[in-house]
């Protein structure tokens, strides 16, 4: 695991021989409002990543929905987060 938040976890992995970042968004079972908000964020992020094509932006690999988990897969960018980069 690379990072963890209240409803999300970030992992690194491999897909078709390529290093990828895997963001898992967990839907809370008993908080319907929060689950709806997370679903909206997921849809917005996927739509945005699908349309972004630029050499300085990570490439979108794919996304999937399961009952309790949403997943976004992008290329893996080593070197830390943007926040860490800007702090240097």
N, C-alpha and C positions, 0 to 999 in steps of 0.2 A: 504494500500500500504506500502511495506517495503522500497523500493528504486525506484529511477527514474533516467534515463539517457536521452540523446537526442532522441534516437529511441527505448528505452526499458523501461518497467516498471516491477517491481517485486512485486508480491502479495503473501500472504499466504492464504491457503484455506484447504479444506478437500476433500479427494477423497476416497471413500469406507471406511470411518471411520478413515483414516490416515491423519495426518498433511502433507501438501505438499507445495512446493514453485512453483509458476506459473510465468514464465518469458514470457512476451508478447513483441514481436518485431514488431514494426510498420513499414510497408513499406511506404516510402514517395511517394505520388502520382505523383509528377512532377519532381522527380529526379531519372531517370531510372538507372543511374550508381550506385547510393547509394542503390537503391532497389535491384539491382543485387548483390552488395557486401553483403548486409544483408542476402539475400537468401543463398549465398555461406557460410557465417558464420553459419547460422542456420543448413544447411546440415552437415557441418563439426562437429559442436557441438553435433548434434543428433547421428551421426555415432560414435563419440568418446564415448559418454555416453552409447550407446547401448553395446559397447564392454568392458567397464570398470566394473569389478566385484571385488571389494576389500572392506573389512570392514571399511577402513578409507576414502572411497570415497562415496559421496552421490549417492543414487540409482536412476536410471532413471525410471520414471513411464510412460511417454509417450510424444507424440508430435502431433501437428496438424497444418494444413495450412488452412487459410481462405483468402479471397480476399485481404484484406489489413493488416492482422495480422498473425504472426507466433507465435506458442505457444510451450513452453517446460515445462514439469512438472517433478519435481524431489521430492525426500523426503525432508522434511523441517529439516534443521539443526539449532537449536536454539543456541544462544550465539554469534551472530554477524558474520561478514565476516572473511575470512582468514586474510585479511589485519589488521583488528582490533585485532585478536588473536595474530598475530606476533608482533604488536606494544606493547603488554603488557609485 
